[in-house]
Each structure stands twice: as structure tokens, then as C-alpha cells.
Amino acid sequence: MWPEALDDVAAYAAEVRTRLDSITRVASDGGLDRAITLLAECIERGGVIHAFGTGHSEAFAMEIAGRAGGLIPTNKVALRDTVLYGQHTLAELGGRPPLERDPHIAEDLFATVNRQPEDVFVIASNSGVNGSVVGLALLARQHGHGVIAVTSLEHTARVSPLHPSGQRLADVADVVIDNLAPYGDATLALGLDARVGAVSSITAAYIAQLLTIGVARTLSQRGAQAPLYLSANIPGGDEHNRELEQRYEGRIRRSS
């Protein structure tokens, strides 16, 4: 590897490490406690955590819902649910402008979610301004659900809302968690026309795991057993997971 590349690796590692360290300090100082409490109480009451993100923020929802070491009462919500379980077409899903910017899709997406009053929505969006994410957050709040947002406060403050309400995701949520990504997400200039080295997926995944760990610890301290997934690739994993999933039959989806 040439010297410049080694410098790039070190620079990007520093960008990532600095942000993860900052999030760690936030968590250690109790900055995630409100979100953790909201999620733990949701599970205690028999609720489900619905996680939503579009584009690369869908990776955040995948960290929350359906992975080894994760909470079982979790449901990943995706725009393609409006095709799989609603009336929209594949052509609409891949249209231009992207469906994620359409505020009207939120109602159709919300209708695909099998909700109960105790449920909480966790919505990730780096920009926090697209119509679908703001619209879904508004609908969740209107129906009495708690909403947790994971977004870049630096980015969202510098772009205009695309939802007719004029609001950003951070304006709507009960709890807002800053993913600490910079404006535009990418971190390194390298003398190029555009920056490289995006960080929002990494910081969001870290936040998702800190929330999961915090909820599991909180439930344990309250004398409850956190319903957690085992890896399906270890002996007994499938059986363990299916048994616990049956408690939430019809309320959590793992196929989309």
C-alpha cells in the first residue's frame, strides 16, 4: 500500500474513532437513557419496536430488528412493504424522484404496520428531512406511539425540510439521537471533487447496539428476561428464536 493510502486509512480511522468515542461519552453520561427507557417500557408492556430507515439508513433498522444478540420484539419497516403488503408497484419503488422523498407514501407505509398502542417507532435518517421519514414519524406520534430519531443534527440543520409540514425528523421525535455524521456524511476531501469516507452507517450501527444493550440491561435490572435472538448458525438457535417469535406472531416480519 502506497504512503498516501496509509495516510487515508489513518485519517478515516480517526474520523470514525472520534465519533464513536463521542457517542460512548454521550451514552456513559446518560444521553441515551430516555430512549432506552422508552424502549424497555415498550417491551415490558408487550409492545414491539418498529425500526425504519430509507437508503443506507435501512442498515440501522437491520441492526435493530432480527439479528443475533438483538431484541426479538422488533419489526423492520421498509418502503418496499408498500409493494409487498400494499398497493404500490415495483416501478413506483424505483422511480424518480425517489419514493423516500414522497410525503404521501407515509400513510400507505404506516397502514402496513401491525401496531398496538404500546409500540414505539425508531426512525433513522441522516438528513432527517425526506417526506417519508418525517411523515411516518408524524403519523406515529398522532396515533400515540413514542418516536425515537437517529439523525445528523449538523446535516439536518443545513438542509430544507421536504415535508409539507415544514418539519424535520428531529422536530417530531420524542427523543433525538445525533449520529454525529458531518454535513454530506463523507469525511475526507483528498483533493477530489467530492468527499469520501461516509460515517453515518457506522455510527448508527453503534447507536443501535448501545440501545439494544441498554434495553437488555434495564429489563434485567427490573427482574425481566430480555427476549434476545441467538445466532441461527449455532445449535439450538432456530428453536430458541422461533419459540420467542411466536409471542409476537403477526406483529413482526422477517421476510422483507
GUTI-27438 format. One record per residue (C-alpha): residue in one letter; z, y, x. Coordinates in steps of 0.2 Angstrom, whole numbers, plus 5000, padded with zeros to 4 digits. Layout:
BEGIN
AZYX;...
This chain:
BEGIN
M500050005000;W499550175007;P500850305011;E500450414996;A500650274984;L502350234991;D502750414988;D502150404970;V503150244967;A504750334973;A504350494963;Y504150394947;A505650284950;A506650444952;E505950514936;V506450354927;R508150334935;T508650514932;R508350504914;L509150334912;D510750394921;S510750544910;I510650434894;T512050324902;R513150484904;V512750534886;A513250354880;S514850354891;D515350524884;G515250454866;G513550534862;L512850384854;D514450344844;R513850424827;A512350314827;I513250164832;T514550184819;L513150214806;L512350054811;A513849954812;E514450004794;C512749964788;I512849784794;E514749774788;R514149814770;G512749684771;G511349814775;V509849804785;I509249914799;H507449964796;A506550024813;F504950124813;G503850194826;T501950234827;G500850214843;H501950174858;S503450214848;E503250044839;A503849964855;F505550044851;A505549964834;M505149794843;E506749824854;I507749844838;A507049714827;G506849524831;R507149504849;A508349394859;G510049474860;G509649584846;L510349604829;I509749494815;P509849604800;T508449714807;N506649744800;K505249824809;V504149934798;A502349974804;L500950064797;R499949904795;D501249854782;T500249964770;V498749844773;L499749684774;Y500849724759;G500049874751;Q498349934745;H497650014761;T496249944771;L495949904789;A494650044790;E495950164785;L497150104798;G495950134812;G495250294805;R495150464812;P496250564812;P497550434815;L498450374799;E500150414808;R499750594805;D499450574786;P501050634777;H500450544761;I500550374769;A502450384770;E502650344751;D501550194752;L502450134768;F504150164760;A503650064745;T503349904756;V505149904762;N506349794753;R507849914753;Q509649904747;P510750054746;E511750004762;D510150004773;V509850134787;F508250184795;V508050214814;I506450314817;A505650344834;S504350474838;N504150564855;S503350714847;G504350704831;V503050794821;N501750674814;G501650664795;S502050484793;V503750484803;V504350644795;G503850584778;L504650414780;A506250504786;L506250624771;L506050484758;A507450384766;R508650524765;Q508050564747;H508550384742;G510250394751;H509850304767;G510550354783;V509250414796;I509350404815;A507950484825;V507450454843;T506350584849;S505950704864;L506850864860;E505850954874;H504250894867;T504550924848;A505151104851;R503451144859;V502351074845;S502051124827;P502551014813;L501150914804;H502150884788;P501850994773;S503751024773;G503651114790;Q505051004797;R505150894812;L505950724813;A507450804821;D507650924807;V507850774794;A508850644803;D510750624801;V510850584819;V509650634833;I509550554850;D508550634864;N507450514873;L507350644887;A505450624889;P504650784895;Y503350884885;G501750774885;D502850624891;A501950594908;T502950654923;L501850664939;A500550784942;L499750704958;G498550844959;L497550774945;D496850854929;A498250774919;R499950704922;V500350514924;G501950414923;A502550414905;V504350384902;S504750384883;S504450194881;I505650154895;T507050274889;A506850224871;A507050044875;Y508550084885;I509250184870;A508850034858;Q509849914869;L511350034871;L511350054852;T511249864850;I512649834862;G513749964854;V513549894837;A513949714843;R515549784852;T516049884837;L515849744825;S516849634837;Q518249764838;R518349764819;G518549574819;A516749534813;Q515549424822;A513949524826;P512449424819;L511349414835;Y509749324840;L509749184853;S508149164863;A506949054853;N506548974870;I508248894873;P508848734865;G509548774848;G508948954847;D507748924832;E509048834822;H510348974826;N509149114821;R508449034805;E510249004799;L510749184801;E509049244795;Q509249154778;R510649284774;Y509349414773;E507949314765;G506549434759;R507349584767;I506749564785;R505049524791;R504549444807;S502649424805;S501949594807;
